[in-house]
Amino acid sequence: MEYEFILVDVEASIGIIQFNRPDKLNALSPALIGEMAHAMEALDANDAIGAIVLTGDERAFAAGADIGAMATATVVDQIEMDMFATWDRVRKISKPIIAAVSGFALGGGCETAMMCDMIVASETARFGQPEIKIGVIPGAGGSQRMAQALGKAKTMEMVLTGRFMSAEEAQRHGLVNRVVPVERYLEEAKELAREIAAMPPVAVRLGKEAVNAVFDDYLDRGLLFERKNFYMLFATEDQKEGMAAFLEKRRPTWKGR
C-alpha cells in the first residue's frame, strides 16, 4: 500500500515504520495515525517479521497531535470522530513494538511512544504531556501509561504542569529502556528488535501478552475514564481559548469555565 504520511521498510526479520511529516514535526493527524495502524497490522500479519520499530526523525519522534484539526471541535464532534479507536488497534498488535525516539515526543507523540513495548531514546529526546497548556488533558492514554511507569507523584507533576522530561530522567524513572547518542538511537532500536526477532515467535508473542496482563484490567478502566474527561473539556471556554492561543502563538487567558 502507498502511504502519504509514513515510510515503511522491512530489514530481514524486522519492520520499520517512520513518521514522515518533517515540516510539522511529525504531528499526529488522523490520517497519519490511520496509516500507522494499518502498517502495524500488515507487519503483524507477516510471518517473516519478528518485531517492529516505530520512529520519527532526529528533530522529533512526534511533537503532539494536529491541534488545528481539533481546535473548534465540540464534545459531540470528538465522540463521533472517535479518533482514539485507531490507537486502540495498536494495543492488539501481537509482535513487540520498539519506539526509537529522538527530539520531541510530546502529547500524542509521547502517548504513542508509551503504547510501544519498549523505548530506545537518543540523548536529545524530550518526553511530555503538555495538553494542560492548551486547556485539555491527555486523551490517548498518557495519564494512565505514564502513571504505570513513573508512579503517581511524578505523573501528576507532568500532567498538571506540562513540563518536559529529558531522556536521562525518563530512563531513571523507568519510562525508557536505553539512552544512546543521537547518531545511534535508530540502529540501537533495530538491534534490540533483531535480538527479539531471533527468539521463538510463539514464546515472544505469549511473553508480551503475559507482561501486558499485569496492566490490562487497570488500563482498560483508566483509558475510559481519561477519554471521558478529555471529551468533556471540549465543552469549556478554556479549551477553545487554549487551542486558539496555541495556533495564534500567544499566551492564553484562562477563564475557569
N, C-alpha and C positions, 0 to 999 in steps of 0.2 A: 504494500500500500504506500502511496505517496503521502508524505506528511508536510505540512506547511510550517509548523512551529517547533518541531523536534527533529533530531537526526537519530537514526537507528543504525547500529553496526553490530556485527557478530564476529568475535575473535575466537575461533575454535569452540570451546565449551562455555563461553560467557557472552551475554548480550549487553550492549551498552546503549543507553538512551540519554541523549543530550538535549537539554532545553536550548532552543535556538531563536530567542528574541533579544539579541545583544543590545539593540537600540533602546529596549525597555527594561534592561537589567533582568531579563527573563521573567518579567511579571506574569503571573499565572492567570491568563484569560480562560474563560470556559472552554474555548476551542483547544487551547494548549492542554488543559487538564484532560479533555476527552481523548486527544491524541496520545497522551502519556498512558492513560488507562488501556487504550486499545493495543498499544505497542507492548505493554507489560503482559497483557493476556495472550498475545501472539507468541511472545518469548516463553511464557509459562507453558504453552501448549507444545512447544518444540522440544522433543525428547533429547536433542543434541545439546541443549542448553542446561547448565547446572546451576547458574547463578546470574543475577542481573545487577549491573551497575547503573545508577542514576546520577547524572551530573549536570552542571551548567557550564560556566567558563571561569576564568581566573578572577574576574571582577565580581561575579555574582552567581551563586547557585540559583537563587530566585529571590528577588527583592520584594516579595509580597504579592498580593492579589492586584488585579487591574482595577484600581479604585474608580476610574472613570466609568466602568461598566456597572457599578452598583451605587454610585453617589445619590441618585434620585430614587432609588428603589423603595418600595413600601414593604411592610411585613408580608402582605399577600403576594407581592412580586417574588419575594425571597422563597416563600413556601412553594409557590407554583414552579419557580425555576428549579428548586431542589438541587442546587449545584453540588451539594455535598454527597449526593448519591453516586456521583462519578468517583469521588475519593473513596467511597465505601468499596468500590470494586478492587481497589489496591489491596485492601485487607484480605481479599480472597486469593491473592496470588500465593501459590504454594512454594515457590522457589525463593531462596534467600535474596533479599534486595539490599545492596550496599549503596549508601549515598556517598558520593565523592564531592565534598563541599569546599569551595574557596570563595572568599569575599562574602557578600551579604547572603544570609539565609534568614529572612525576616517575614513575619506574619505567616501567610500561606506557604512561603518558602521554607520557613522553619518547621511548620507543621508537616510539610511533605517530607523533609529530611527525617523527622521523627517517626513518620509512618514506615520508613525503611527499617530493616532489621539491625543494621549496623551503620555507623558513620565514620568515615575517614575524612579528616579535615586538614586543610592547609593552615599554616601559621597565620594567614590573613583572614581566616573565617570569622564571621561575626553572626551570632545567633540572637534572635529576639522576637518577642510578640508585642510590637508597638501599636496594636489596634486601639488601645485606650486613648492614644493621642489624636485619633480621628473619630472618637465618640462611640466606639463599639468594643467588643472583646473578641478573642479568638473564636472561630466558629467551626474549624475543621479538625478539632481535637487538641489544639495547642495547650489549653489549660490542663487537660487530662493527661496527655502523654508527658508533658513537662513535669507534672507532679509525680508521675511514676519514676522519672529519672532523678529529679532534683530534690523531691520532698516538698512539704507544704510551704515552709517559710520562704525558701528561695524562689519557688514558683510564684507565690503571692507577690513578691517584690518585682519579678519580671513582668507579670501580667498587669499589675497596678501602676507601675511606673513606665513601662515600655522601654526600659534601658536595654542596651545590647550586652551580650556576654561574649568574651573572647574565646578563641579556640582552646587556649590553655585552661581557662576557668571551666569551660564546658567539659573538657576531659577530666579535670579534677573532681567534678561533681557527677561523673558517670554518664553524661549525655553523649560523649564522643568516645570511640574506641582508640583512635590514634591521631596524633598531630604530627605532620611532617612538613618540610619545606614546600613552598608553593609549586616548585617545579616537579615535585614528586607525588603530589596528592592523588592524581588520577591513576598513575601507574601503581601506587600503593593499594588503591582500592581494587584495581584489576588483579593484582597479585593475590589479595585476600579472596576475591571471587574465584580465581583459578584454583586456589587451595581447597576451597569448599566444593567446587565443581568436580574435583578429583575424588571426592568421598562417595560412598554408595548412595545413589539418588533417593531410594526409598527411606533410608535412615535419615538423610538430610531433611527430607520433607516432614517426616514424623518428629524429628528433633525440633524443627521450627514450630510445629504445631504444639508440642509439649511445653516449650518455653512460653509461647503465647497464651496457653491455657491458664497460666498463673494470673494473667491480667484481664482476660477477655470479659468475664462477667462484670467486673468493676468498670471496665472501659465502656461496655455497651450502655450501661446506665448513665455514666458520666457524659458520654457523647450526646445522648438525647437531651440531657439537662443543659449542657453547654449550647447546643444548637438552638434550643427553645429560647434561651436568653439572648443569643445573638440575633435571632429573628425579631424578638421584642424590641430591641434597641433601634430598629428601623422605624419605629413609631415615635421616636424622640426628636425634638428640635436639635439637640446636641449632635446627633448623628449627621443630620443634614449640614449643620454648621461645620463640624469637624472635617467631613469629606470635601465640602466646598472650599474650606480654608486650605486643605492639602493641595487641591488642584490649582488653587489661585496663588499658592506659595505665600501664604500669610499666616499669622498667628490666630488661632480660633478664639472666639469669645463664648464661653460656656454659660448657659442659662439655667442648667439644672432641671430641664424639662424636655 
